Amino acid sequence: MKLLAISKAGHISTNREIYSTLNKIYGYQITLVIPEYLMIGNKRINSDPFDDLSYKVIALTMLGSDRYSRYKGILKVLKDSEPDIIYFEDDPMTLLAVSLGIWCKWNSKKFTCRTNQNRPLTITSEVSRLGLIKGLFSVTTKLFLLQISKRLIDHLFTISNDGMKIFTQLGLTNLTKIPLGFNEERFRIDNKERKIYRNSLNLNGIIISYMGRIFEGKGVHILIEALNRIQEHEWTFLVDSFELYLDPYKQHIDYLIEHLGIKKRTVFFDADHSRIANYMNASDIVVVPSITTSYFKEEYGRIAPEAMGAGCLVVVSSSGTLPELVSEAGWVFQEGSVDELASLLKKLIYEKNRKALGKKASNFAHKNLGLNRQALIMDKIFQVVINK
């Protein structure tokens, strides 16, 4: 089967791994379209190299942004690739989704999308979140585009229970939930790497970690304030410095670490996603303390399943999709609650069965949240769609 995938996130090599899995295990002939570069803040971030892949990748210039983005030269790619099915790894509520859907209808091709949407698409919700004018414009635009695209989509993938509920209420029935699979070979229990990285970083005792981006919605300040309340206990804080985001919130985090007196117990590291598993192996507890704001509600939280895969005890907030990711294999605290997080961390510091619990978490994540699980679900749906 010829699959044309269009993925903004695919500018990062890690986010392309699902296509390698589909190609290797299920034999899909894949053409993947990615942005040539993305602008993050004021920085131009070029796409990761893709010369060594077993399928074709085409990097195009992305024009516009948000719901009005498009790719320069996409029509030529559509014609030349001759796909059986298109997988648009983005919202159906975009101008590009509508354009792709129309092209598929005209050319008797199948069209599928994936959405991260996890907020209600209602006037009340959008106005509350964005204010009257912006909220009305936002919800009107989204619902208008959805009314067109839902008649063109053969199947819609969502990544959360919230997404399933939202689009079911909007009248879509061709829905399936999928995980954003992690690489099971990379994120696994590895005692050898654990020893190497703990030695290289001079880490001893219980390591509590935060990994990933640093901005307000990720709630890193909640974790630091919780650590401040358990200073009488033995632990070391391992944190991703993430120097790409040198904004006021990052500066606030640096200030808190210094002001609350935990800098002497903090170890900073800077690693790309291909090496993050090594730091997870060096950790005991990984915390994802996200908070819901007017502009952010945790859509997935990839760090959580990856850390479980590596055998860490994973503590997440109740924001967005996080609780359903960890399920019974992790710990959940009420988002924003410093007291509850501090209590959980204190409990886990003295947990005697950390190794067994870490193995349980790893088994759960590998079975339910890895690349193989995602590819299995996608192939099943693609086969159904193509044979309709």
PEMO-V997398 format. One record per pair of residues at least 6 apart in sequence whose ideal C-beta (glycine too) atoms are under 8 Angstrom apart, sorted by the first residue. I is the first residue (numbers start at 1). GAP is how many residues later the second one is. Records with the same first field share a line. If there is no record, write none. Layout:
BEGIN
I->GAP  GAP
END
This chain:
BEGIN
1->26  27  28  83  84  381  385
2->26  27  28  29  79  80  81  82  83
3->19  25  26  27  28  80  81  82  83  84  379
4->26  27  28  29  73  74  77  79  81  82  83
5->14  25  26  27  28  81  82  83  84
6->26  27  65  68  80  81  82  83  84  90  94
7->8  9  25  26  27  82  83
8->26  27  30  54  61  81  82
9->6  80
10->6  9  22  23  24  25  37  47  79
11->23  24  26  27  34  35  36  37  48
12->35  36  261
13->35  36  37  261
14->169  259  260
16->16  18  34  37  41
17->164  166  354
18->163  353  356  357  360
19->9  11  13  34  36
20->33  34  35
21->160  350  351  353  354
22->6  8  353  356  357
23->6  7  31  32
24->30
25->347  350
26->349  353
28->27  351
29->26
30->25  26
31->24  25  26  27  46  50  52
32->23  24  25  26
33->24  25  26  27  38  41  44
34->13  16  23  24  25  26
35->12  24  25  26  27  36
36->10  11  23  24  25  26
37->7  8  9  10  25
38->6  7  24
39->6
40->204
41->203  204  206
43->201
47->12
50->7  9
56->25
58->19
60->11  12  13  14  17
61->10  11  12
62->7  8  9  10
63->6  7  8  9
64->6
66->28
67->24  26  27  28  74  75  78
68->26  27
69->25  26  27
70->25  26  29
71->6  25
74->22
75->28
78->8  22  25  29
83->26
84->25  26  302
85->24  25  26  27  69  297  300  301
86->14  18  23  24  25  26
87->25  26  27  291  295
88->8  9  12  23  24  25  26
89->24  25
90->6  7  23  24  25
91->6  22  24  25  26
92->9  21  23  53  54  57  58  61  64
93->22  24  48  49  50  52  53  56
94->51  55
95->50
97->16  48  52  56
98->47  50  51  54
100->11
101->10  47  48  50  51  52
102->50
103->6
104->6  7  48
105->6  47
110->44  275  276  278
111->41  42  43
112->41  42  43  44  45  269  270  273
113->36  40  42  43  44
114->42  43  44  45  64
115->41  42  43  44  48  52
116->42  43  44  47  183  184
117->41  45  46  49  50
118->42  44  45  48  179  181  202  203
119->6  10  43  47  178
120->46
121->18  21  22  25  45  49
122->17
123->12  13  16
125->14
126->9  10  12  13
127->8  9  12
128->7
129->6  165  166
130->8  164
146->24
150->6  20  21  22
153->19  21
154->20  231  234
155->19  20  21  226  229  230
156->11  16  18  19  20
157->18  19  20  21  221  224
158->6  9  17  18  19  20
159->18  19  20  21  140  141  162
160->17  139  140  160  161  164
161->16  160  163
162->158  159
163->14
164->11  13
167->8
168->7
176->201  205
178->196  199  200
179->126  189  190  191  194  195
180->120  122  194
181->188  189  190  191  192  193  194
182->120  123  124  127  183  187  188  189
183->187  188
184->125  182  186  187  188
186->88  91
187->90  93  118  119  120  122  123  178
188->89  121  122  123  174  178
189->92  121  122  169  170  173
190->87  91  120
191->90
193->84  85  88  89
194->87  88
196->82
197->6  81  82  84  85
198->6  9  84
201->37  66  68  81
202->65
203->33  35  64  79
204->32
205->29  30  31
206->28  29  30  78  79  143
207->28  29  31  75  76  77  78
208->19  27  28  29  30  75  76  77  78  79  137
209->28  29  30  70  71  74  76  77  78  98  103
210->10  13  27  28  29  30  76  77  78  79
211->28  29  65  68  69  75  92  96
212->6  28  30  76  90  91
213->29  32
214->6  26  28  31  35  36  39
215->30  32  34  35  81
216->33  75  77  80
217->73  74  75  76  78  79  80  81
218->70  71  72  73
219->70  71  72  98  100  116  117
220->19  33  69
221->31  32  35
222->67  69  95  113  114  115  116  119
223->64  66  118
224->13  29  32  33  36  38
225->31  35  113
226->63  112  115  116  119
227->8  10  33  35  115  118
228->32  33  34
229->109  110  113
230->112  115  116  119
231->30  31
233->113  116
234->115
235->30  110  114
236->29  30  31
237->20  25  28  29  30
238->28  29  31  41  44  45
239->18  27  28  29  30
240->28  29  30  31  36  39
241->27  28  29
242->8  28
243->27
257->6  9
269->10
271->7  8
276->30
277->29  33
280->6  26  27  30  32
281->29  30
283->24  27  29
284->28  29  64  70
285->27  28  29  30  60  63  64
286->17  18  21  26  27  28  29
287->27  28  29  54  58
288->10  13  15  16  26  27  28  29  34
289->26  27  28  46  52
290->6  8  11  26  27  29  30  32  45
291->26  28  44  45
292->6  27  28  43
297->22  23
298->19  21  22  23  24
299->21  22
300->20  21  25
301->15  19  20  21  24
304->10  12  18  21  22  26
305->20  60  64  65
306->59
307->7
308->6  18  21  22  53  54  56  57  61
309->52  53  56  57  60  61
310->52
311->44  47  48  50  51
312->46  49
313->17  18  35  38  41  44  45  48
314->12  15  16  17  47
315->15  16  17  18  26  29  30  33
316->6  7  9  10  14  15  16  17
317->15  16  17  18  19  24
318->14  15  16  17
319->16
322->10
323->9
325->44
326->6  35
327->37  41
328->36
329->31  32  35  36
330->31
331->13  17
333->7  8  11
334->6
348->6
351->6
367->6
END
